[in-house]
Amino acid sequence: MPRTEDILSTLRMVKQENLDVRTVTMGINLYHCIDRNLEQLCSNIYDRITRSAEQLQPTCETVSTRYGIPIVNKRLAVTPIQRIGDGFQLEELVAIAHTLDKAAAAVGVDLIGGYSALVHGGQTQGAINLIESLPEVLSTTNRVCASVNVGTTKAGINMDMIRLLGRKIIEIANATADRQGFGAAKLVVFANAPEDNPFMAGAFHGSAGADTVIHIGVSGPGVVKRGLERFLEAVPGCSLDEIAAEIKGTAFRVTRVGELIGREVAARLGVKFGIVDLSLAPTPKIGDSIGEILQLIGLKHVGVPGSTAALAMLNDAVKKGGVFASSAVGGLSGAFVPVMEDASLASAAKEGYLTVEKLEAMTAVCSVGLDMVPVPGDIDPDTLAALMADEIAIGVFNNKTTATRIVPIPGRKAGEHVSFGGLFGESVIMPVPGNACSDLFVNRGGHIPAPIQSLRN
Amino acid sequence: MTKRYIITLMAANRVGILSAVTTALAELGANLMEVSQTVLNRFFTIILDAEFPEHRTPEVIVAHLKDFCRPYGVEVDLKDPEQEQLQEMPADEVERFFLTVTGNDEPGLIRQISARISQEGIDISDLYARRQPDLSFVMVMELSVPYGIDVLQLKNDLESLCNREGLIVTLQHENIFAATNDPRPIRLLPVKSVHAIYAE
């Protein structure tokens, strides 16, 4: 029998500290669905998805019951649709998106990722069509999530597509104005996008993956925070390296839960197990927040001086604990800082401690980037593009993944409040200084060359 | 030739008991096969599986142990496995689950739970329960659950059995505790895939 203390401490993580598996995401290869006849293509895609994922929900329920670990979301990620739909017109791509939406609904998953294009080295006509179709797709589907990879460290940054995306994101927001621009929350713009990321809205199935694969996204801010609280009660005057060690221990256990669930779901479905993504993904629930962890470490508010250093330490400790726990760590694997989805970040934004500029700096040392950042609806499209270019440059030039999910809120100004409800949360709309001052830079277009890999200062 | 007996000894805990017990056993020519010892509320209990020379009778063993350990006031009980009906539960036909109950103490809880579990033919292979100084209750029960038992149904039944304010019941497969506490890599026994089941 395992030690009673071990059993009870595992139990405490589940029952009192919100430990759960945030997402089981099935990656599905769609390459063999390709057909030049649109109807046939859509039918192939629908059959492929519904057959592969038919047993995903019940299998997750069985495994969740067996281990007493809640599995919050079951999701799908498919081959980037640009690759499947190259050669089709805009309206035809919309039809493919509706097929994805229907297939996801049929197997009972809430989101399907992969309405995606990879344009870091340049864009095909299919990629342009896909980006042009985003306002219609994201306003007329419920479950489809989109992403565009606009830069890599090897290829540089495609500024033409960033410029186009600046315009499209505002169109998406306006097309979903009845939902306060929510459509833009389903589009991620990436640098160095990982091909095995299980988290939405940026998940897609990489072309180097197996036919069908199960990836896991663990949660963890709540567990890390409460573990740290207990530790700080026991050792109030502890140093930062002791805090880092404590976080590492928690990350180990959280990752192990993810790997166990992932391996068993995959084995029961008879498909390959992919990766565990260690990202600390906050939810708007009090106590399940990255910001609250930073506050525990010793900052009165998120965004004050020290925030970047504390976040860097947290991010690194999580990775170290997770990498020791599992050889299958992948995806984004870092702390997310989605403003709307984290009550403490949203409150710091409201009080003025957390600004877009400080957030951008913080993303240089953690996962993702300007994530779920609500901005004024009248933001200049070139300013929006330039803001994205800044975040993408952090990723490309530091050899890491970054991304943006900036949501212009139609008809609202900085300082006003916006709420999407549920997991998507709420926040004050954040001001973007220097609106309409970057147009010449953005409109030059072209490509920012790939960065030098030596002389790294 | 040898003969195996199962022996339990109980006494108020004092330093030197185990030494006295094992010395007495050595004098009887015994060899220990398995031992489990615990101290509960300052009382010492030990259960041992030991091998004796065939001619050593149960009466002699019990009398010598009692006699030698007289300063400790040890109570001795002996069973001959050959005289008992022993239940076999082959390891490859059961899975280990842990049932934990935490919360407000309430008389009769273990009785109700163990009654429900025995209906399913599930063996309780280990148990730890304790009322904490703050009067709350903790119980960890190791269950050998035969394959084919509907775990979801069992979990729901146990939850409704203990459906009282402040009582938390959790049923979890043992793998989760190995995964979260043991640094060795996760290994799963082969699991039958649902696709394979459909193909049959």
Contacts between the chains, C-beta under 8 A, distances in Angstrom:
chain1	res1	chain2	res2	distance
A	1	B	125	8.0
A	1	B	126	4.5
A	1	B	128	7.9
A	1	B	140	7.9
A	1	B	142	5.1
A	2	B	98	7.9
A	2	B	174	7.3
A	2	B	177	4.4
A	2	B	178	7.1
A	2	B	181	6.3
A	3	B	181	7.7
A	4	B	128	5.1
A	4	B	138	7.9
A	4	B	140	5.3
A	6	B	177	5.9
A	6	B	180	7.6
A	6	B	181	4.3
A	7	B	98	5.8
A	7	B	100	6.4
A	7	B	140	5.3
A	7	B	177	5.6
A	8	B	100	7.1
A	8	B	102	7.6
A	8	B	138	6.9
A	8	B	140	7.3
A	9	B	181	7.9
A	10	B	172	7.9
A	10	B	176	6.3
A	10	B	177	5.7
A	10	B	180	4.7
A	10	B	181	6.9
A	11	B	100	5.5
A	11	B	102	7.4
A	11	B	170	5.9
A	11	B	172	7.8
A	13	B	180	7.5
A	14	B	170	7.4
A	15	B	168	5.9
A	15	B	170	6.9
A	55	B	194	4.8
A	55	B	195	7.8
A	58	B	194	7.9
A	59	B	194	6.1
A	62	B	152	7.7
A	65	B	151	6.0
A	65	B	152	4.8
A	65	B	155	6.4
A	66	B	151	6.1
A	66	B	172	7.6
A	66	B	173	4.8
A	67	B	172	5.5
A	67	B	173	5.6
A	67	B	175	7.0
A	67	B	176	4.5
A	68	B	170	5.1
A	68	B	171	6.5
A	68	B	172	4.1
A	68	B	176	7.0
A	69	B	176	6.9
A	252	B	183	7.9
A	253	B	180	4.4
A	253	B	181	7.7
A	256	B	179	4.2
A	256	B	180	5.2
A	256	B	186	6.8
A	257	B	176	6.9
A	257	B	179	6.4
A	257	B	180	6.2
A	259	B	179	7.1
A	259	B	186	5.5
A	260	B	175	5.9
A	260	B	176	6.4
A	260	B	179	4.3
A	260	B	186	5.6
A	260	B	188	7.8
A	263	B	186	6.4
A	263	B	188	5.5
A	264	B	175	7.9
A	264	B	188	6.1
A	264	B	191	6.3
A	267	B	188	6.2
A	267	B	190	7.5
A	267	B	191	4.2
A	267	B	193	6.4
A	268	B	191	5.4
A	268	B	192	7.6
A	268	B	193	5.6
A	268	B	194	5.7
A	269	B	193	6.0
A	269	B	194	6.2
A	269	B	195	6.8
A	270	B	193	3.1
A	270	B	194	7.0
A	270	B	195	4.0
A	270	B	196	6.1
A	324	B	183	7.6
A	326	B	186	7.7
A	327	B	185	7.3
